[in-house]
Amino acid sequence: MALVGVILLLVGVLVGVLAGGGNDSDAGKNGAAGPSHGPVQPSEAPSDSEGDGTFHDPDSWVNLPEGKAGKNGLPIGFPHTDRGAVAAAVANNRAGWSMDEDEIRRAMETYADPKDLDDPNEQEDKAAAVAFAVKSAREMAGVPAKGPVPDGANLSGVPIGVRWKPLSAGRVRVYILTRVTTKAGKGKETKTQLMALPSEAIWTAGDWKMTSPEEEIDRSEIPAPADLGTRKFSAEGWKALQEGSSR
C-alpha cells in the first residue's frame, strides 16, 4: 500500500488538510474519509499569522537548482545534492495543487518512485489514490465532489519557504511552507491559508523522487507555518525561496 502514502505526500492535498475541512478554526479534527495509512497531518495557520503590519526580511534565503530535463511538462533532472532534493520536492508541491485528475496523475508519474509506479500490486492503489486526491482537492476548494467544476472555482498552492533534514546520502526530508488559495466559484470569497507540508525525497534512477517516509513523521518536528515577512518565519527556521522568473 506504499503508493497511497506516496501520492498523499506527492500532491498538495493531504489527508490531514481535509481533516479540518479546509477551515482554519477546525484544524486538527479527524473527519476526512480516505486511506487511513496516509502521511502526518500538516501544520496549518491563517495567512496573517504573527503579522504586525511590518515586513521583516527573512534571515535566510535559498536559491534552488533548476531541473536539467523535463517529463510530462514538469522539471526533472535535479542534482544529487541536498538542495537538489529540496528543488524536486518544491517542483512536486507546485504540480500537485489541482482538481484535475489528469494533472494529479501526471505529477505522480513524474515525481513518484518508479519502483512504486511499476509495481503491479500498486496499480489499484494508484487509481484509488488519484481519485481520492481529486475528491479531497474539490472538497478543499468548496466545490461539489462530482460534476463540472463551477466557473471561477480555483485551488492553487505557492511554496514560499523550505526547511530540510538530510537523513542519508540518498534521502532528504523536506518541509515546504505553502500559501494555499481556494475559491468555490465566481462571486465566492477567496480564502488563503498557510500549510507546512512534509515530504521525503530519495535518490533513485539518477534523480530525486518522492517516497513514503521509512518511519512515521513526528508532527512536533514540522515547523509552524508563518507568513513571509513575519518574525516567526525566521524564528521557525524557514528559508525563503529565491528563484528566477522561470518559476
Summary of the structure (lengths in Angstrom):
residues: 247
radius of gyration: 17.0
end to end distance: 33.3
largest distance: 53.7
contacts: 803
relative contact order: 0.23
helix: 32%
strand: 26%
